[in-house]
Amino acid sequence: MRYSNAMTRLPSQTSAFRWTPVQRTAVTAKIMLTVSFVFGLEALWRGSATRTVVAGLILALGGGLLVAAKHADTP
């Protein structure tokens, strides 16, 4: 099977839209916040103190990233 050149490119290489570093950081932070929130709820449900602390640390890191992204975006 023959592939065209467009099929070998990554989606980010073919897209006309480019995200700024601040936007990428904000999206990463939002994903981390969502995942850690779900992870924390699951840890609380199971009663695991260690997993709850780890989820809290990831939540704090995601929040810190979001604050840093917001701070970098303001003039």
Backbone as XML, in Angstrom:
<?xml version="1.0"?>
<chain id="A" units="angstrom">
  <residue number="1" name="MET">
    <atom name="N" x="0.845" y="-1.178" z="0.000"/>
    <atom name="CA" x="0.000" y="0.000" z="0.000"/>
    <atom name="C" x="0.890" y="1.242" z="0.000"/>
  </residue>
  <residue number="2" name="ARG">
    <atom name="N" x="0.575" y="2.170" z="-0.836"/>
    <atom name="CA" x="1.350" y="3.405" z="-0.922"/>
    <atom name="C" x="0.716" y="4.465" z="-0.039"/>
  </residue>
  <residue number="3" name="TYR">
    <atom name="N" x="1.567" y="5.207" z="0.643"/>
    <atom name="CA" x="1.098" y="6.255" z="1.526"/>
    <atom name="C" x="1.447" y="7.608" z="0.931"/>
  </residue>
  <residue number="4" name="SER">
    <atom name="N" x="0.539" y="8.528" z="1.093"/>
    <atom name="CA" x="0.836" y="9.887" z="0.646"/>
    <atom name="C" x="1.676" y="10.571" z="1.709"/>
  </residue>
  <residue number="5" name="ASN">
    <atom name="N" x="2.269" y="11.666" z="1.342"/>
    <atom name="CA" x="3.098" y="12.414" z="2.266"/>
    <atom name="C" x="2.283" y="12.949" z="3.436"/>
  </residue>
  <residue number="6" name="ALA">
    <atom name="N" x="1.024" y="13.268" z="3.216"/>
    <atom name="CA" x="0.166" y="13.802" z="4.275"/>
    <atom name="C" x="-0.109" y="12.765" z="5.352"/>
  </residue>
  <residue number="7" name="MET">
    <atom name="N" x="-0.069" y="11.489" z="4.991"/>
    <atom name="CA" x="-0.365" y="10.443" z="5.973"/>
    <atom name="C" x="0.796" y="10.207" z="6.927"/>
  </residue>
  <residue number="8" name="THR">
    <atom name="N" x="1.986" y="10.661" z="6.564"/>
    <atom name="CA" x="3.148" y="10.448" z="7.414"/>
    <atom name="C" x="3.416" y="11.616" z="8.340"/>
  </residue>
  <residue number="9" name="ARG">
    <atom name="N" x="2.689" y="12.686" z="8.194"/>
    <atom name="CA" x="2.861" y="13.852" z="9.056"/>
    <atom name="C" x="2.033" y="13.699" z="10.325"/>
  </residue>
  <residue number="10" name="LEU">
    <atom name="N" x="2.550" y="14.279" z="11.375"/>
    <atom name="CA" x="1.787" y="14.330" z="12.614"/>
    <atom name="C" x="0.692" y="15.374" z="12.483"/>
  </residue>
  <residue number="11" name="PRO">
    <atom name="N" x="-0.422" y="15.226" z="13.224"/>
    <atom name="CA" x="-1.487" y="16.240" z="13.147"/>
    <atom name="C" x="-0.996" y="17.642" z="13.481"/>
  </residue>
  <residue number="12" name="SER">
    <atom name="N" x="-0.026" y="17.752" z="14.402"/>
    <atom name="CA" x="0.472" y="19.075" z="14.770"/>
    <atom name="C" x="1.243" y="19.725" z="13.629"/>
  </residue>
  <residue number="13" name="GLN">
    <atom name="N" x="1.789" y="18.915" z="12.698"/>
    <atom name="CA" x="2.530" y="19.463" z="11.578"/>
    <atom name="C" x="1.610" y="19.927" z="10.458"/>
  </residue>
  <residue number="14" name="THR">
    <atom name="N" x="0.416" y="19.381" z="10.391"/>
    <atom name="CA" x="-0.500" y="19.755" z="9.320"/>
    <atom name="C" x="-1.458" y="20.854" z="9.733"/>
  </residue>
  <residue number="15" name="SER">
    <atom name="N" x="-1.562" y="21.122" z="10.999"/>
    <atom name="CA" x="-2.506" y="22.108" z="11.500"/>
    <atom name="C" x="-1.990" y="23.521" z="11.260"/>
  </residue>
  <residue number="16" name="ALA">
    <atom name="N" x="-2.884" y="24.402" z="10.883"/>
    <atom name="CA" x="-2.519" y="25.806" z="10.705"/>
    <atom name="C" x="-2.521" y="26.526" z="12.057"/>
  </residue>
  <residue number="17" name="PHE">
    <atom name="N" x="-3.241" y="25.978" z="13.020"/>
    <atom name="CA" x="-3.340" y="26.586" z="14.338"/>
    <atom name="C" x="-2.169" y="26.152" z="15.198"/>
  </residue>
  <residue number="18" name="ARG">
    <atom name="N" x="-1.480" y="27.089" z="15.784"/>
    <atom name="CA" x="-0.358" y="26.802" z="16.678"/>
    <atom name="C" x="-0.684" y="27.325" z="18.069"/>
  </residue>
  <residue number="19" name="TRP">
    <atom name="N" x="-0.507" y="26.472" z="19.066"/>
    <atom name="CA" x="-0.743" y="26.896" z="20.438"/>
    <atom name="C" x="0.497" y="27.584" z="20.983"/>
  </residue>
  <residue number="20" name="THR">
    <atom name="N" x="0.264" y="28.591" z="21.792"/>
    <atom name="CA" x="1.371" y="29.257" z="22.455"/>
    <atom name="C" x="1.806" y="28.390" z="23.641"/>
  </residue>
  <residue number="21" name="PRO">
    <atom name="N" x="3.004" y="28.611" z="24.150"/>
    <atom name="CA" x="3.438" y="27.858" z="25.325"/>
    <atom name="C" x="2.507" y="28.032" z="26.529"/>
  </residue>
  <residue number="22" name="VAL">
    <atom name="N" x="1.935" y="29.213" z="26.663"/>
    <atom name="CA" x="1.001" y="29.461" z="27.771"/>
    <atom name="C" x="-0.253" y="28.610" z="27.607"/>
  </residue>
  <residue number="23" name="GLN">
    <atom name="N" x="-0.771" y="28.527" z="26.389"/>
    <atom name="CA" x="-1.958" y="27.710" z="26.141"/>
    <atom name="C" x="-1.674" y="26.232" z="26.390"/>
  </residue>
  <residue number="24" name="ARG">
    <atom name="N" x="-0.502" y="25.760" z="25.959"/>
    <atom name="CA" x="-0.147" y="24.357" z="26.194"/>
    <atom name="C" x="-0.029" y="24.072" z="27.680"/>
  </residue>
  <residue number="25" name="THR">
    <atom name="N" x="0.567" y="25.006" z="28.430"/>
    <atom name="CA" x="0.704" y="24.831" z="29.875"/>
    <atom name="C" x="-0.658" y="24.816" z="30.549"/>
  </residue>
  <residue number="26" name="ALA">
    <atom name="N" x="-1.548" y="25.704" z="30.121"/>
    <atom name="CA" x="-2.885" y="25.761" z="30.711"/>
    <atom name="C" x="-3.672" y="24.487" z="30.438"/>
  </residue>
  <residue number="27" name="VAL">
    <atom name="N" x="-3.574" y="23.955" z="29.232"/>
    <atom name="CA" x="-4.285" y="22.715" z="28.902"/>
    <atom name="C" x="-3.712" y="21.552" z="29.706"/>
  </residue>
  <residue number="28" name="THR">
    <atom name="N" x="-2.384" y="21.490" z="29.829"/>
    <atom name="CA" x="-1.750" y="20.444" z="30.640"/>
    <atom name="C" x="-2.210" y="20.540" z="32.089"/>
  </residue>
  <residue number="29" name="ALA">
    <atom name="N" x="-2.279" y="21.748" z="32.614"/>
    <atom name="CA" x="-2.711" y="21.950" z="34.000"/>
    <atom name="C" x="-4.166" y="21.511" z="34.184"/>
  </residue>
  <residue number="30" name="LYS">
    <atom name="N" x="-5.020" y="21.838" z="33.235"/>
    <atom name="CA" x="-6.433" y="21.448" z="33.348"/>
    <atom name="C" x="-6.595" y="19.929" z="33.292"/>
  </residue>
  <residue number="31" name="ILE">
    <atom name="N" x="-5.798" y="19.288" z="32.456"/>
    <atom name="CA" x="-5.841" y="17.823" z="32.398"/>
    <atom name="C" x="-5.360" y="17.232" z="33.720"/>
  </residue>
  <residue number="32" name="MET">
    <atom name="N" x="-4.264" y="17.786" z="34.262"/>
    <atom name="CA" x="-3.757" y="17.297" z="35.547"/>
    <atom name="C" x="-4.781" y="17.495" z="36.662"/>
  </residue>
  <residue number="33" name="LEU">
    <atom name="N" x="-5.463" y="18.630" z="36.671"/>
    <atom name="CA" x="-6.470" y="18.884" z="37.696"/>
    <atom name="C" x="-7.625" y="17.896" z="37.598"/>
  </residue>
  <residue number="34" name="THR">
    <atom name="N" x="-8.082" y="17.650" z="36.390"/>
    <atom name="CA" x="-9.195" y="16.717" z="36.195"/>
    <atom name="C" x="-8.812" y="15.302" z="36.603"/>
  </residue>
  <residue number="35" name="VAL">
    <atom name="N" x="-7.660" y="14.848" z="36.147"/>
    <atom name="CA" x="-7.218" y="13.488" z="36.459"/>
    <atom name="C" x="-6.973" y="13.318" z="37.956"/>
  </residue>
  <residue number="36" name="SER">
    <atom name="N" x="-6.335" y="14.295" z="38.570"/>
    <atom name="CA" x="-6.053" y="14.164" z="40.005"/>
    <atom name="C" x="-7.336" y="14.227" z="40.829"/>
  </residue>
  <residue number="37" name="PHE">
    <atom name="N" x="-8.320" y="14.991" z="40.374"/>
    <atom name="CA" x="-9.597" y="15.043" z="41.088"/>
    <atom name="C" x="-10.288" y="13.676" z="41.055"/>
  </residue>
  <residue number="38" name="VAL">
    <atom name="N" x="-10.319" y="13.071" z="39.870"/>
    <atom name="CA" x="-10.926" y="11.742" z="39.739"/>
    <atom name="C" x="-10.118" y="10.711" z="40.529"/>
  </residue>
  <residue number="39" name="PHE">
    <atom name="N" x="-8.803" y="10.797" z="40.432"/>
    <atom name="CA" x="-7.910" y="9.905" z="41.169"/>
    <atom name="C" x="-8.114" y="10.058" z="42.676"/>
  </residue>
  <residue number="40" name="GLY">
    <atom name="N" x="-8.275" y="11.291" z="43.130"/>
    <atom name="CA" x="-8.500" y="11.548" z="44.551"/>
    <atom name="C" x="-9.842" y="11.015" z="45.037"/>
  </residue>
  <residue number="41" name="LEU">
    <atom name="N" x="-10.885" y="11.188" z="44.229"/>
    <atom name="CA" x="-12.191" y="10.637" z="44.599"/>
    <atom name="C" x="-12.140" y="9.114" z="44.707"/>
  </residue>
  <residue number="42" name="GLU">
    <atom name="N" x="-11.449" y="8.487" z="43.764"/>
    <atom name="CA" x="-11.317" y="7.040" z="43.799"/>
    <atom name="C" x="-10.523" y="6.600" z="45.026"/>
  </residue>
  <residue number="43" name="ALA">
    <atom name="N" x="-9.485" y="7.342" z="45.381"/>
    <atom name="CA" x="-8.681" y="7.000" z="46.545"/>
    <atom name="C" x="-9.480" y="7.165" z="47.834"/>
  </residue>
  <residue number="44" name="LEU">
    <atom name="N" x="-10.282" y="8.227" z="47.895"/>
    <atom name="CA" x="-11.134" y="8.411" z="49.070"/>
    <atom name="C" x="-12.181" y="7.306" z="49.169"/>
  </residue>
  <residue number="45" name="TRP">
    <atom name="N" x="-12.725" y="6.924" z="48.039"/>
    <atom name="CA" x="-13.733" y="5.863" z="48.003"/>
    <atom name="C" x="-13.163" y="4.559" z="48.562"/>
  </residue>
  <residue number="46" name="ARG">
    <atom name="N" x="-11.933" y="4.245" z="48.189"/>
    <atom name="CA" x="-11.296" y="3.009" z="48.639"/>
    <atom name="C" x="-10.670" y="3.140" z="50.027"/>
  </residue>
  <residue number="47" name="GLY">
    <atom name="N" x="-10.538" y="4.349" z="50.519"/>
    <atom name="CA" x="-9.996" y="4.563" z="51.850"/>
    <atom name="C" x="-8.483" y="4.490" z="51.925"/>
  </residue>
  <residue number="48" name="SER">
    <atom name="N" x="-7.801" y="4.804" z="50.838"/>
    <atom name="CA" x="-6.341" y="4.742" z="50.805"/>
    <atom name="C" x="-5.760" y="6.117" z="51.100"/>
  </residue>
  <residue number="49" name="ALA">
    <atom name="N" x="-5.087" y="6.223" z="52.235"/>
    <atom name="CA" x="-4.520" y="7.508" z="52.632"/>
    <atom name="C" x="-3.359" y="7.906" z="51.729"/>
  </residue>
  <residue number="50" name="THR">
    <atom name="N" x="-2.515" y="6.971" z="51.374"/>
    <atom name="CA" x="-1.350" y="7.275" z="50.540"/>
    <atom name="C" x="-1.780" y="7.757" z="49.161"/>
  </residue>
  <residue number="51" name="ARG">
    <atom name="N" x="-2.726" y="7.064" z="48.560"/>
    <atom name="CA" x="-3.191" y="7.474" z="47.233"/>
    <atom name="C" x="-3.894" y="8.827" z="47.285"/>
  </residue>
  <residue number="52" name="THR">
    <atom name="N" x="-4.575" y="9.104" z="48.394"/>
    <atom name="CA" x="-5.237" y="10.399" z="48.545"/>
    <atom name="C" x="-4.201" y="11.520" z="48.635"/>
  </residue>
  <residue number="53" name="VAL">
    <atom name="N" x="-3.104" y="11.273" z="49.358"/>
    <atom name="CA" x="-2.037" y="12.279" z="49.468"/>
    <atom name="C" x="-1.377" y="12.502" z="48.110"/>
  </residue>
  <residue number="54" name="VAL">
    <atom name="N" x="-1.099" y="11.426" z="47.377"/>
    <atom name="CA" x="-0.493" y="11.562" z="46.046"/>
    <atom name="C" x="-1.424" y="12.344" z="45.124"/>
  </residue>
  <residue number="55" name="ALA">
    <atom name="N" x="-2.712" y="12.042" z="45.168"/>
    <atom name="CA" x="-3.676" y="12.776" z="44.342"/>
    <atom name="C" x="-3.698" y="14.251" z="44.731"/>
  </residue>
  <residue number="56" name="GLY">
    <atom name="N" x="-3.608" y="14.525" z="46.024"/>
    <atom name="CA" x="-3.561" y="15.916" z="46.484"/>
    <atom name="C" x="-2.325" y="16.650" z="45.994"/>
  </residue>
  <residue number="57" name="LEU">
    <atom name="N" x="-1.191" y="15.961" z="45.972"/>
    <atom name="CA" x="0.040" y="16.573" z="45.467"/>
    <atom name="C" x="-0.052" y="16.856" z="43.970"/>
  </residue>
  <residue number="58" name="ILE">
    <atom name="N" x="-0.631" y="15.913" z="43.228"/>
    <atom name="CA" x="-0.804" y="16.137" z="41.786"/>
    <atom name="C" x="-1.791" y="17.282" z="41.553"/>
  </residue>
  <residue number="59" name="LEU">
    <atom name="N" x="-2.823" y="17.355" z="42.371"/>
    <atom name="CA" x="-3.795" y="18.443" z="42.271"/>
    <atom name="C" x="-3.121" y="19.786" z="42.540"/>
  </residue>
  <residue number="60" name="ALA">
    <atom name="N" x="-2.257" y="19.836" z="43.552"/>
    <atom name="CA" x="-1.537" y="21.073" z="43.862"/>
    <atom name="C" x="-0.588" y="21.457" z="42.730"/>
  </residue>
  <residue number="61" name="LEU">
    <atom name="N" x="0.082" y="20.475" z="42.135"/>
    <atom name="CA" x="0.982" y="20.751" z="41.019"/>
    <atom name="C" x="0.208" y="21.284" z="39.816"/>
  </residue>
  <residue number="62" name="GLY">
    <atom name="N" x="-0.931" y="20.682" z="39.515"/>
    <atom name="CA" x="-1.762" y="21.165" z="38.413"/>
    <atom name="C" x="-2.279" y="22.573" z="38.660"/>
  </residue>
  <residue number="63" name="GLY">
    <atom name="N" x="-2.677" y="22.834" z="39.899"/>
    <atom name="CA" x="-3.116" y="24.187" z="40.246"/>
    <atom name="C" x="-1.995" y="25.199" z="40.116"/>
  </residue>
  <residue number="64" name="GLY">
    <atom name="N" x="-0.803" y="24.806" z="40.530"/>
    <atom name="CA" x="0.360" y="25.687" z="40.391"/>
    <atom name="C" x="0.680" y="25.981" z="38.933"/>
  </residue>
  <residue number="65" name="LEU">
    <atom name="N" x="0.568" y="24.971" z="38.099"/>
    <atom name="CA" x="0.788" y="25.181" z="36.664"/>
    <atom name="C" x="-0.247" y="26.130" z="36.078"/>
  </residue>
  <residue number="66" name="LEU">
    <atom name="N" x="-1.490" y="25.968" z="36.509"/>
    <atom name="CA" x="-2.554" y="26.835" z="35.994"/>
    <atom name="C" x="-2.330" y="28.283" z="36.428"/>
  </residue>
  <residue number="67" name="VAL">
    <atom name="N" x="-1.918" y="28.477" z="37.661"/>
    <atom name="CA" x="-1.628" y="29.831" z="38.146"/>
    <atom name="C" x="-0.437" y="30.419" z="37.386"/>
  </residue>
  <residue number="68" name="ALA">
    <atom name="N" x="0.593" y="29.593" z="37.151"/>
    <atom name="CA" x="1.760" y="30.073" z="36.417"/>
    <atom name="C" x="1.397" y="30.452" z="34.980"/>
  </residue>
  <residue number="69" name="ALA">
    <atom name="N" x="0.555" y="29.645" z="34.359"/>
    <atom name="CA" x="0.120" y="29.950" z="32.989"/>
    <atom name="C" x="-0.688" y="31.233" z="32.950"/>
  </residue>
  <residue number="70" name="LYS">
    <atom name="N" x="-1.557" y="31.419" z="33.927"/>
    <atom name="CA" x="-2.374" y="32.641" z="33.996"/>
    <atom name="C" x="-1.482" y="33.856" z="34.233"/>
  </residue>
  <residue number="71" name="HIS">
    <atom name="N" x="-0.493" y="33.691" z="35.101"/>
    <atom name="CA" x="0.418" y="34.797" z="35.407"/>
    <atom name="C" x="1.268" y="35.153" z="34.190"/>
  </residue>
  <residue number="72" name="ALA">
    <atom name="N" x="1.699" y="34.154" z="33.427"/>
    <atom name="CA" x="2.531" y="34.406" z="32.245"/>
    <atom name="C" x="1.722" y="35.035" z="31.121"/>
  </residue>
  <residue number="73" name="ASP">
    <atom name="N" x="0.405" y="34.834" z="31.127"/>
    <atom name="CA" x="-0.430" y="35.354" z="30.049"/>
    <atom name="C" x="-0.824" y="36.813" z="30.262"/>
  </residue>
  <residue number="74" name="THR">
    <atom name="N" x="-0.764" y="37.283" z="31.493"/>
    <atom name="CA" x="-1.159" y="38.658" z="31.771"/>
    <atom name="C" x="0.022" y="39.589" z="31.467"/>
  </residue>
  <residue number="75" name="PRO">
    <atom name="N" x="-0.269" y="40.735" z="30.860"/>
    <atom name="CA" x="0.816" y="41.658" z="30.492"/>
    <atom name="C" x="1.412" y="42.377" z="31.671"/>
  </residue>
</chain>
